[in-house]
Every structure is written in C-alpha cells, then in structure tokens.
Amino acid sequence: MIKGLIACRWNRNILPFINKLSMNPKGIIIRSSPWSVKETIDRLVVILEDRKATIYARINQQSEAHNAGKEIPPLEFILFGNPKVGGLIMAENPIAALDLPLKIIAWMDAEKKVWVAYNSASYLEERYALSHDIMKPVDLDPLIIHLISKS
C-alpha cells in the first residue's frame, strides 16, 4: 500500500458505497473523519480561513440532489484557494487551473462512516510538471491529518 491512503483499497469493507471499480482514484487521498459531514466541512472552513484561504463555494450536494428529486446520503463540497499561491502555480503551468481552486469533499457512506477526499499535491505536481517547492502550500494532507486527529 502506498504511503497514506493515496492508493486506497477499494473494497466493500473500506468504501461500501462503491460496488464497481469504474473509477480511477489515482491521486486522490481518502481519510475517515470522526465527525458528521457538516461538522467536518465546518471545521475545515475555519482552518482554511485561518490560513488565509478564500472559500469560493460550499455546496451541500445532498440538499441539491434532494431538490432534484434524488436522495443521497450527506455529501458536502468546498472549493477554496489562495490566489497568491494559485497564481504562482498557474504562472508555472496555466493548465493546472483545471484543478484550481482546490476541492475537498466529505460524505457519509452506507455504514454511516464519514470520509474526506482531496487531490494529492504530489499527484498535481506530477500531472502538471510543477516544481516541488511551489506545491508545498497546497499539500492538504497535513491539514486533514491535523483536523481528523483533533477528535
């Protein structure tokens, strides 16, 4: 298994809502959260704003799906960034804007366990041939580990 959960084991014991390997989770880090979806995202927003990130959007996908006549378990999404950091990345490779601003999702699975997923900074670095130093500020893993360890 690769360091962390970048190469997460996709099976019913880990993520019971996935019944087929129809997606490619390359570059995605998935970690469990000890809080509800809403509280997980609430806590992330506070931490991100404390670190001078701009929250561009917070979407309650469960509510949006409900409004469209579909019922899904809790799922929230935040879109955020720091234009100073993102600007440096896009100056190095404009195509990296496809993955900027950054995103984090939190959702509840069928077993009522809450998960958080986000792109690995090393994956984005490799994907867009970015320098390592420029990617350090967008490495979300230490922030998420800090968040989930504060239970």
C-alpha positions in Angstrom: 0.0 0.0 0.0 1.3 3.4 -0.9 2.0 5.9 1.9 -1.2 7.3 3.3 -4.4 6.4 1.5 -3.4 7.6 -1.9 -3.8 4.1 -3.2 -6.8 3.3 -1.1 -8.1 -0.3 -1.1 -11.4 -0.1 -2.9 -13.5 -2.9 -1.4 -16.8 -3.2 0.4 -15.1 -3.1 3.9 -13.4 0.3 3.2 -15.9 2.1 1.0 -19.2 0.1 0.9 -20.9 2.5 -1.5 -18.6 1.6 -4.4 -19.7 -1.7 -6.0 -17.6 -1.4 -9.1 -14.1 -0.3 -9.8 -15.4 2.0 -12.5 -13.4 5.0 -11.4 -9.7 5.7 -11.3 -8.8 7.0 -7.8 -5.2 7.9 -8.8 -4.0 11.0 -7.0 -7.0 11.1 -4.5 -6.4 10.8 -0.8 -9.3 9.5 1.2 -9.4 9.6 5.0 -12.1 8.9 7.6 -13.4 11.7 9.7 -14.7 11.3 13.3 -17.4 14.0 12.8 -20.5 14.4 10.7 -20.2 15.6 7.2 -21.4 19.1 8.2 -19.1 19.4 11.2 -16.1 18.1 9.1 -16.7 20.8 6.5 -17.4 23.4 9.2 -14.0 22.6 10.8 -12.2 22.6 7.5 -13.7 26.0 6.6 -12.4 27.5 9.9 -8.9 26.1 9.5 -8.7 27.2 5.8 -9.9 30.7 6.6 -7.4 30.9 9.5 -4.7 30.1 6.9 -6.0 33.0 4.7 -7.7 30.8 2.1 -10.7 32.1 0.3 -13.8 29.8 0.4 -15.3 30.3 -3.1 -18.1 27.8 -2.7 -19.7 25.4 -0.2 -22.2 23.1 -1.8 -24.5 20.7 0.1 -24.8 18.1 -2.6 -27.4 16.1 -0.5 -29.6 19.2 -0.5 -29.1 19.8 -4.2 -29.9 16.2 -5.1 -33.0 16.4 -2.9 -34.1 19.5 -4.8 -33.7 17.5 -8.0 -35.8 14.6 -6.6 -32.9 12.3 -5.7 -32.0 11.1 -2.2 -28.3 10.6 -1.4 -26.5 10.4 2.0 -24.9 13.5 3.3 -22.3 14.9 0.9 -20.7 18.4 1.0 -18.1 20.0 -1.2 -15.9 23.1 -0.7 -14.0 25.0 -3.3 -11.2 27.1 -2.0 -7.8 28.6 -2.6 -5.3 31.4 -2.1 -4.9 33.5 -5.3 -1.3 34.3 -4.4 -0.4 30.6 -4.2 -2.6 29.6 -7.1 -1.3 32.4 -9.2 2.3 31.1 -8.8 1.1 27.6 -9.8 -0.8 28.9 -12.9 2.2 31.1 -13.9 4.3 27.9 -13.9 1.7 25.9 -15.9 -1.6 27.5 -16.9 -3.2 24.1 -17.5 -3.0 23.5 -13.7 -6.0 25.8 -13.5 -8.1 22.8 -14.4 -7.6 21.6 -10.8 -7.6 25.0 -9.1 -9.2 26.2 -6.9 -8.7 23.2 -4.7 -11.6 21.0 -3.6 -12.4 18.8 -0.7 -15.5 16.6 -0.3 -16.9 14.9 2.7 -19.6 12.3 2.6 -21.3 9.6 4.6 -21.2 6.0 3.4 -23.8 3.3 3.7 -22.3 2.3 7.1 -22.7 5.8 8.4 -19.0 6.4 8.3 -17.8 9.9 7.2 -15.0 10.2 4.6 -12.9 13.2 3.3 -11.3 13.1 -0.2 -9.0 15.6 -1.9 -6.3 15.6 -4.6 -2.8 14.7 -3.6 -0.3 17.6 -4.0 2.3 15.1 -5.4 -0.2 13.9 -8.0 -0.9 17.5 -9.1 2.8 18.2 -9.1 3.4 15.2 -11.4 0.3 15.8 -13.5 1.3 19.3 -14.4 5.1 19.0 -14.2 5.2 21.6 -11.4 8.2 22.3 -9.2 8.1 20.7 -5.7 8.5 23.9 -3.8 5.6 25.6 -5.5 3.3 22.7 -4.4 4.2 22.7 -0.7 1.5 25.3 0.2 -1.3 23.2 -1.5 -0.4 19.9 0.2 -3.7 19.3 2.1 -2.6 16.1 3.8 -1.0 17.7 6.9 -4.1 19.9 7.3 -6.5 17.0 7.0 -4.4 14.8 9.3 -4.4 17.6 11.9 -8.1 18.1 11.6 -9.1 14.4 12.0 -6.7 13.9 14.9 -8.4 16.6 16.9 -11.3 14.3 17.9 
